[in-house]
């Protein structure tokens, strides 16, 4: 299963011109998820999903800034991300909904020059680190160090540059950086949150009658 219907999404009127901002660079699970969302929105708005613009940023926080400043219209964040609460609490953003989407396949990837046994330095985004011990062949390798990276694609790039021996990364990212998956692979069933900025008029109005949005003085 690669996805389900979007849950409880309030579609803003201005959305058809709004790019989706998420975590990059190319090859991340967030990119795959955002392109899936773009396909669903494209169907809803009668435009090809593959043409829906997706902005890739080095960190989720930078993607969030793009939405806050109007450079993008939607923010997609994996709910496994340790800092996701920042976006839920931000008075400049509103949660539109969430959807389930399986990530691309994850596995342990190696470069041609990577060691084939012994102690290794493994690069990974912090969120899927528990998968390292599930997927790594413990009969061949010992984890000497886990190098935390900003994304799964950045983890693959770290191996390609020789800064790490192996990476926990996605199949697309491993292929992009010339790595080979040396373990069994599996997806992660993930919940993804969709955020959008509050309309400018709503921000100017400040706190509503039901207390759902703080005034600028309270930010």
Secondary structure, 3 states (H helix, E strand, C coil): CCCCCCECCCCCCCHHHCCEEEECCCCCHHHHHHHHHHHHHHHHHCCCHHHCCEEEECCHHHHHHHHHCCCCCEEEEECCCCCCHHHHHCCCEEEEEEEEEECCCEEEEECCCCCCCEEEEEEEECCCCHHHHHHCCCCCEEEEEEEEECCHHHHHHHHHCCCCCEEEEEHHHHHHCCCEECCCCECCEEEEEEEEECCHHHHHHCCCCCCCCCCHHHC
